[in-house]
């Protein structure tokens, strides 16, 4: 496989050529998939033209069978292109300390079988980041997340990215702060309450009409982007009506383009430290 490495646009990658070669070997051994010259449109069209001509020249094949085969060729090459784009994106996020040999074969096969249907650029980035995360930290990404990503639509994926902008970090966890009773701050920044309900159906979040609390340890640090939230002396904080599932936690960890919402840090400071009784007073006062 090393002699194929020069055909891949390595100048776009942050990982070493040796590591990229190891990843290619691993993927090829497990799935039979091979990174061919740059995976660009020119090579794609040349391959498609070559295979279609071979089918047309087969005098023993009925015309209907030729039509079916030609359609399948175009579909297979399009799927290969999608897989290549996910692979190329993942190479930009690899750590040089990664060991691709430790990635589970079944996980990798399942991933690439689903990645063939991913074509939108925003989703390609998410899929590439997920692949890189699993190679960097094997056994980290659950298959359930791959299944969810393969079934959700583009709109739901973008809603999840919006949710990321309303999330805190605490002790390596992500905590969305969503209070349905205070929907104005979310809707004015592009996150609709209908988005929350739909995301629950994806399995990325759990929603409850009641409020979720998170218990704190003495060492707990809570932050919204670079703003630390003072939780000293508290045993718990209230984070609202939404928490992330395990798959949601992993996806949130790779969302790289979170947008800091003006004024949200102040909202968080004034809200999550309230006691449950105070929340009930606010709700009843409305």
N, C-alpha and C positions, 0 to 999 in steps of 0.2 A: 504493500500500500504506500510505502514512502515515495515511490516514483510518481504516484498520483497527486502528491501533496502540492507540487508546483503548479498544478492545474486549478487549485483552489485559491481564491483571492486572499491570501494570508495577510496582506498588508492591512486588511480591515479588522483583523483579529487582535485581541490583546494577549491571548495565550501563546505559549511557545509552539514552534512547529512540531516538536517532539510530542507534546501533549495532544495537539490536534490530530497527529497521526495515530496516536493511541485511541482516541475517541473514534476516528474513522474505522480503525480495525475492529473495535468492539461492536460498533453498529453493523458493520458488514458481516461479522461472524454470526451475530444474532438474527439479523433480519434479511441478509442478502442484499441490502441496500448499499450502493456505492456512490460516493460523491464524484460525479463526472465533471468535465471541464467547465468550471465556473457556474454551471447551472443557469446560464443566461439565456435570453430569448433566442439568440442566433442558433445556439446548439440545440435548443428545444425544437425549433422549426426544422433544422436539418435532420434531426432524428425522426421527427414526425413524417417529413417528406420521404425519407429513405424507407421507413417501414410501410408506409402507404403504397409506395411504388412496388415493393415486394409483394404485397397483397394483390394489387391490381394485375401483376404479371403472372399470378398463379392460375394457370389455365384449368386446373382441376377443381377450383373452388367455385361453387355457385355464386351468382351475383348477389343474392340476398346475404349469403354468408360473408362475402367481401364487405358489404355495407356494414354488417355488424362488427366485423374485425376492425375496420377503419374507425368506426365510432369508439371502440374499445381502446385503440391505439391513442387517440386524442385524449381520452379520459385518463389513461395510465400515465402519459407524459405530463399532463396537467397536474396529476397527483404527485408525481415525482418532483416537479418543480416546487410544489408547496412544501414537500418534505425537505427539499434542499434549502429553501428559504428559512425554515424553522431551524435547521442545523446551523446554517451560516449565522443566524442571529444569536444562537446559543454560544457560539465560539467567542463572541464579543464579551460574554459575561463569565467565562471560565476563570477559576483561580488556578495558578500554576502548580499549586499543591494538590490539585484534584487527582483522584485515581479512578479512571473510568472502568477498570477491571472489576471494581467492587459493585458496580451498578447491576441490579438484578436483571437477568435476561428476560424474564417474563414482563417486567415493568417496561423495559426498553422496547420490546416487541409491541406491547399494547400501546405505548406512546406513539410510535411511528405509524402504527395502523390507523390511529385517529388523526395524526397530524397531516395526513394526506388531503384532508378536506379543508384545511385552514388556508385562506387566501387573503383576507383583509389585513392590511398592514398593522393596524393596532392589535389585532389578535395574534398575528405572527410574532410580535414583540413579546406578548404574554407567554406564548407557547415556547419561544426561545429561552425566555428567562426561567420557565419551569424546567426545561431540559437541563439548563446549566445548573440550576439549584440541585437537581438530583445527582448530577455528575460531581458537583462540588461536595455534596453531603449525601452520600448514598443512603437509601431507605428513609429519606426525609419526606418526600412528596407521596401522598397516598394515591392509589389508583382511582379512588373516588373523585379526586380533583380532576383527573384526566377525563373521566366519564362526564362530570358536570360541564367542563369546558367544551366537550364535543357536542353537547346538547343545547347549551344556552345560545340565545341569539345575540347579535351584535349589540342591540340596545341594552340588554341586561348586563353585558360585559362593561359597557360604558357607564351604566348606573353604578356598578361595583367600584369603578375607578373614582366616581364622584364620592361614594361612601368613604373611600380611603382618605379623602381630604377632611373628613370630620372625625378622624380616629386618633386616639392617643396611643402612646407606647408605654407599657409598664412591665418591667421584669421580663423583657423579651416577648411579650404578648402585645397584640393590637386590640384596642377597645374602641369600637364605634361609640360615639356619644350622640344618641338619637332620642330625643324626647318628642313624642308625637304631639303632646299638648303644646309644644313650642315650635310648631312646624314652620313658622314664618322665616326663621333664620336659615332653614335648610332650603325652602322653596325659593327664597330670594337669591340663593347661590346655586340654583340649578338642580337640586335633589328633591324630587317630588315624593310625596307619601305613597303614590302608586308604585314608584320605583322600589320602595321598601317592601311592599306586599309582594311584588313580582320576584324580588330577590329571595324572599323566603321560600318560594316555590322551587328555586334552583338548588337549594340545599347548602348555599354558601353562608346563610345567616339563619338565626332563629329569632323570631319576633314574638313578643308577648305583650298583652295589654297591661300587665303588671310590670313593675320596674325591676331591672336586674341590679344587684349589688356585687361588688368585687371586694374581697377581703385583702387587707394590706399586711405586709410584714414590716418590721422595724426598718428594714433596708429598702423597702419599695421606693422606686423613683418613677414618677409619672410626668410625662412631657407631651406637649403638643408642638411638633417640630422642634425648634430650639428653645421654646419657652417651658421652663419647669413649673409644674403645678404643685403648690405647697400643700402636702397632705400630712404634715407632721402632726402627731398626736391623734390621728384618726385610725380606727380599726377597719373601716370600710368606706368605699365611695359608691355613689349611685351613678350608673352609666346610661340609664334610660331603658328603652324598650327593645333594644337589639343587642345580640352578641353574635360573634362569629362561630361557625362550625369549625371542626378541625381542617376541613378542606379550605374554608374561608380564611383561616389563619395563614395557611401556606400561600394562598393566592395573594393575600394582602402583603405578605413579606416580599413579594417580587414586583409589586406595583411601584415603578420607579418615578413616575411623574405626578406624585401627589401635589396638590396646590394648596398652599396655606391660605385659609379664609380670613380676611380682615375682620377683626373683632371677635373671632371664635374663641381665642385663648381666654379673653375676658369673660365670655359667656361660660366657658368651662369652669373657670375659677369660681364663678358665682353660683354654679349649678351643682356640680358633682359632689360638693362637700355638704350639701343640705341633708337634713335628716328626713326620713320617710314621712314623718308627720307634717313637715313643712311642705313637702310636695303635695300632700293631700289638701292642705290649706290652699295652695295655689290653684289646684284643679277645681276645688269647690267654689273658689272665688270667681271663676270665669263664668 
